[in-house]
Amino acid sequence: MIPDGHRWLILTRHAKSDWDHPDLADHDRPLNQRGRRAAAELGRWLASRDYLPDEVLCSSARRTAETWERLAPQLAHAPKPKYLRRLYHAEPEAMLAALRSAEGRVVMMLGHNPGVAKFAAMLPSRPPPNAGFARYPTAATLVVDFQIASWDGLVPGTGSVLDFFLPERPA
C-alpha cells in the first residue's frame, strides 16, 4: 500500500519485439513469443507485489501497447492506458515532462531504450543492486518511490528503489 504523500513510478521497457517482418515500420513491430510470455510474467509479478498502477502512460508503438495488453489482465482493476506518441523513443527529458503531468498515485510508464534506461538511471538516489539495471533489457521494470504530493514536484535523484524486475530467460 502506498503511503500518503508518496508517489510510485513503475518504469517498464517494452517486452521483446518481433523482427521477422523487415517490411514493418519500427513503430508497428509486435512482440515475439518470448515477449508475450515476459509481458504476462511481468503482470503476475506486479500483481504479486501489489504494484498496481492507477494511471498508465504508454508509448504509442505497437510493442509497448502489446506489452501493456499482455500484462494488464493479471492486474486487478487495470486502468485504461494513455497512448502517447511523444513517448515513442523519447529521451529522459520528454519522459519527465510526461510524468510531471500525471495525476495517478501509482503511474506506470512503458517506453523504449535508450531513453528508458537513461531515465531509470537518473531517478533514484541509488540504483538497484542488479547487474541488469544498466542494460535495462526488454521487459525490465523499475519501481521507485518518491516522497512527493504530486508528480510536478518530482526531482530526479530523489527516488528510493522499491524493486527491480527482469523476466526469466527461457531455458
NUVEX-459283 format. One record per residue (C-alpha): residue in three letters; residue number from 1; x, y, z. Coordinates in steps of 0.2 Angstrom, whole numbers, plus 5000, padded with zeros to 4 digits. Layout:
{"ala", NUM, {X, Y, Z}}
...
***
This chain:
{"met", 1, {5000, 5000, 5000}}
{"ile", 2, {5007, 5017, 4995}}
{"pro", 3, {5009, 5029, 5010}}
{"asp", 4, {5001, 5046, 5010}}
{"gly", 5, {5012, 5059, 5002}}
{"his", 6, {5021, 5047, 4991}}
{"arg", 7, {5020, 5043, 4973}}
{"trp", 8, {5026, 5027, 4964}}
{"leu", 9, {5033, 5025, 4947}}
{"ile", 10, {5033, 5009, 4938}}
{"leu", 11, {5045, 5011, 4923}}
{"thr", 12, {5045, 4997, 4910}}
{"arg", 13, {5054, 4994, 4894}}
{"his", 14, {5043, 4985, 4881}}
{"ala", 15, {5045, 4966, 4880}}
{"lys", 16, {5055, 4958, 4867}}
{"ser", 17, {5049, 4963, 4849}}
{"asp", 18, {5047, 4953, 4833}}
{"trp", 19, {5060, 4956, 4819}}
{"asp", 20, {5053, 4943, 4807}}
{"his", 21, {5045, 4956, 4796}}
{"pro", 22, {5058, 4969, 4790}}
{"asp", 23, {5045, 4977, 4779}}
{"leu", 24, {5036, 4983, 4795}}
{"ala", 25, {5039, 5001, 4801}}
{"asp", 26, {5048, 5001, 4818}}
{"his", 27, {5033, 5009, 4826}}
{"asp", 28, {5022, 4994, 4820}}
{"arg", 29, {5033, 4980, 4826}}
{"pro", 30, {5023, 4967, 4838}}
{"leu", 31, {5030, 4957, 4852}}
{"asn", 32, {5038, 4940, 4848}}
{"gln", 33, {5033, 4924, 4858}}
{"arg", 34, {5046, 4927, 4871}}
{"gly", 35, {5040, 4945, 4873}}
{"arg", 36, {5022, 4939, 4875}}
{"arg", 37, {5027, 4927, 4889}}
{"ala", 38, {5038, 4940, 4898}}
{"ala", 39, {5024, 4953, 4897}}
{"ala", 40, {5012, 4941, 4906}}
{"glu", 41, {5026, 4936, 4918}}
{"leu", 42, {5028, 4955, 4922}}
{"gly", 43, {5009, 4957, 4925}}
{"arg", 44, {5010, 4942, 4938}}
{"trp", 45, {5025, 4949, 4946}}
{"leu", 46, {5017, 4967, 4948}}
{"ala", 47, {5001, 4959, 4955}}
{"ser", 48, {5010, 4948, 4967}}
{"arg", 49, {5018, 4963, 4975}}
{"asp", 50, {5003, 4975, 4974}}
{"tyr", 51, {5012, 4987, 4962}}
{"leu", 52, {4995, 4991, 4954}}
{"pro", 53, {4995, 5007, 4943}}
{"asp", 54, {4981, 5019, 4943}}
{"glu", 55, {4987, 5028, 4928}}
{"val", 56, {4997, 5021, 4913}}
{"leu", 57, {5007, 5032, 4901}}
{"cys", 58, {5012, 5021, 4886}}
{"ser", 59, {5021, 5024, 4870}}
{"ser", 60, {5010, 5023, 4855}}
{"ala", 61, {5021, 5009, 4847}}
{"arg", 62, {5013, 4993, 4844}}
{"arg", 63, {5026, 4983, 4855}}
{"thr", 64, {5023, 4994, 4870}}
{"ala", 65, {5004, 4994, 4868}}
{"glu", 66, {5005, 4975, 4867}}
{"thr", 67, {5016, 4974, 4882}}
{"trp", 68, {5003, 4983, 4892}}
{"glu", 69, {4989, 4972, 4884}}
{"arg", 70, {4998, 4956, 4889}}
{"leu", 71, {5001, 4961, 4907}}
{"ala", 72, {4985, 4971, 4911}}
{"pro", 73, {4974, 4955, 4913}}
{"gln", 74, {4985, 4950, 4928}}
{"leu", 75, {4981, 4966, 4937}}
{"ala", 76, {4965, 4969, 4947}}
{"his", 77, {4956, 4985, 4940}}
{"ala", 78, {4969, 4989, 4927}}
{"pro", 79, {4966, 5007, 4921}}
{"lys", 80, {4964, 5012, 4903}}
{"pro", 81, {4981, 5017, 4896}}
{"lys", 82, {4985, 5034, 4888}}
{"tyr", 83, {4994, 5030, 4872}}
{"leu", 84, {5006, 5045, 4869}}
{"arg", 85, {5016, 5047, 4853}}
{"arg", 86, {5028, 5058, 4862}}
{"leu", 87, {5034, 5043, 4872}}
{"tyr", 88, {5039, 5034, 4856}}
{"his", 89, {5059, 5033, 4858}}
{"ala", 90, {5058, 5048, 4870}}
{"glu", 91, {5073, 5055, 4878}}
{"pro", 92, {5073, 5056, 4898}}
{"glu", 93, {5068, 5075, 4897}}
{"ala", 94, {5052, 5071, 4887}}
{"met", 95, {5048, 5056, 4899}}
{"leu", 96, {5050, 5068, 4914}}
{"ala", 97, {5038, 5081, 4906}}
{"ala", 98, {5025, 5067, 4903}}
{"leu", 99, {5027, 5061, 4921}}
{"arg", 100, {5026, 5078, 4929}}
{"ser", 101, {5008, 5080, 4921}}
{"ala", 102, {5002, 5063, 4928}}
{"glu", 103, {4988, 5063, 4941}}
{"gly", 104, {4989, 5045, 4947}}
{"arg", 105, {4997, 5040, 4963}}
{"val", 106, {5005, 5024, 4955}}
{"val", 107, {5010, 5028, 4937}}
{"met", 108, {5016, 5015, 4925}}
{"met", 109, {5026, 5021, 4910}}
{"leu", 110, {5030, 5010, 4896}}
{"gly", 111, {5044, 5015, 4883}}
{"his", 112, {5059, 5011, 4874}}
{"asn", 113, {5078, 5011, 4876}}
{"pro", 114, {5089, 5020, 4876}}
{"gly", 115, {5078, 5033, 4884}}
{"val", 116, {5070, 5022, 4897}}
{"ala", 117, {5087, 5016, 4903}}
{"lys", 118, {5093, 5034, 4905}}
{"phe", 119, {5078, 5039, 4913}}
{"ala", 120, {5079, 5025, 4926}}
{"ala", 121, {5097, 5029, 4930}}
{"met", 122, {5093, 5047, 4934}}
{"leu", 123, {5078, 5044, 4946}}
{"pro", 124, {5083, 5035, 4961}}
{"ser", 125, {5096, 5041, 4974}}
{"arg", 126, {5105, 5024, 4972}}
{"pro", 127, {5102, 5011, 4958}}
{"pro", 128, {5096, 4994, 4962}}
{"pro", 129, {5110, 4981, 4966}}
{"asn", 130, {5107, 4972, 4950}}
{"ala", 131, {5119, 4969, 4935}}
{"gly", 132, {5104, 4970, 4923}}
{"phe", 133, {5100, 4988, 4928}}
{"ala", 134, {5112, 4997, 4917}}
{"arg", 135, {5107, 4987, 4902}}
{"tyr", 136, {5088, 4989, 4905}}
{"pro", 137, {5084, 4974, 4894}}
{"thr", 138, {5067, 4971, 4887}}
{"ala", 139, {5053, 4970, 4900}}
{"ala", 140, {5064, 4977, 4913}}
{"thr", 141, {5054, 4986, 4926}}
{"leu", 142, {5060, 4998, 4940}}
{"val", 143, {5048, 5003, 4954}}
{"val", 144, {5053, 5019, 4963}}
{"asp", 145, {5045, 5028, 4977}}
{"phe", 146, {5045, 5047, 4978}}
{"gln", 147, {5040, 5057, 4994}}
{"ile", 148, {5030, 5070, 4984}}
{"ala", 149, {5012, 5075, 4985}}
{"ser", 150, {5011, 5077, 4966}}
{"trp", 151, {5021, 5072, 4951}}
{"asp", 152, {5025, 5090, 4946}}
{"gly", 153, {5036, 5091, 4961}}
{"leu", 154, {5047, 5076, 4956}}
{"val", 155, {5066, 5080, 4957}}
{"pro", 156, {5077, 5067, 4948}}
{"gly", 157, {5089, 5058, 4960}}
{"thr", 158, {5077, 5058, 4975}}
{"gly", 159, {5068, 5042, 4972}}
{"ser", 160, {5070, 5026, 4983}}
{"val", 161, {5071, 5010, 4973}}
{"leu", 162, {5057, 4998, 4979}}
{"asp", 163, {5060, 4984, 4967}}
{"phe", 164, {5068, 4979, 4950}}
{"phe", 165, {5061, 4966, 4939}}
{"leu", 166, {5069, 4956, 4925}}
{"pro", 167, {5060, 4942, 4916}}
{"glu", 168, {5065, 4924, 4917}}
{"arg", 169, {5076, 4919, 4902}}
{"pro", 170, {5069, 4903, 4893}}
{"ala", 171, {5080, 4888, 4895}}
***
